[in-house]
Amino acid sequence: MSRILITGANGQVGFELQRALAVLGDIVSLDRAGLDLTQPDAIRQTLDRHQPDIIVNPAAYTAVDKAESDADTACKVNAEAPAELAAWAAEHGALLIHYSTDYVYDGEKDGAYVETDAANPQSVYGASKLAGEQAIVAAGASHVIFRTSWVFGAHGANFLKTILRLAGERESLNIVADQIGAPTSAALLADVTAHVIQRYRQSPQAFPSGVYHLSAAGETSWFEYARSVAMLAEEQGLPLKLSSANIQPIPSSAYPTPAKRPHNSRLDCSKIRATFDIHLPDWQDGVRHVFAQLCQR
């Protein structure tokens, strides 16, 4: 059995990874207290102690706006820590699976981004994630970097849960309508990760390392996403102050933030579908599944 080390165990993706990877090996799940990614020596000592065959790194500094004024910490977690993980993986013949973001792009392309499109991050967060990608590739270890978008799940904080909370508190909402992407469930990311690990174990020497786009199928705006969540809540008869009809679209210019968001976050996932023979469900399927989980609580 493989020994699989998961960072960020308390995060949205880390939580789902513990479920999806449990049958694949001996799992070592570490939260921030168990592995401080701002401390390079701690990273190496932890890896030396556990000797993983596979490192799965969903941990990240994801406070996009805060990163603009806390670039040092963002870079330590998103760039320097992946570099340390990748260096260790290269030295010990381990596989590194890492998660990146649509924010490595500027969002100005008309169509969906492919992996070979030029990266041009517009925020500290995006730049730090791109630097992490580049460090992993340069280290030379077997690796998979998943660029994904708009992650949500039943565990942790995310847009879907925020809309549900606000729907019980407010009678109207204004939501940005000119940013387009695909909400992607943490469960989908975890399940695809399990599939990729199985492929690696079958043939490590022929494993297709690289950067892969991984998001749910379809596309939407934050505005339409919010409306779909509110409509699900209405259908279930949840006690709401907010009607889906009272969610109004606004441009990004009406909701300024410290960090610039890409207007186009669409990711072309043809490469991962073809390489690993996977089907990516529509984003609405994931939303309905997580919504059902939340309603059961």
Order of alpha helices (4+ residues) and beta strands (2+ residues): beta-alpha-beta-alpha-beta-alpha-alpha-beta-alpha-beta-beta-alpha-beta-beta-beta-alpha-beta-beta-alpha-beta-alpha-alpha
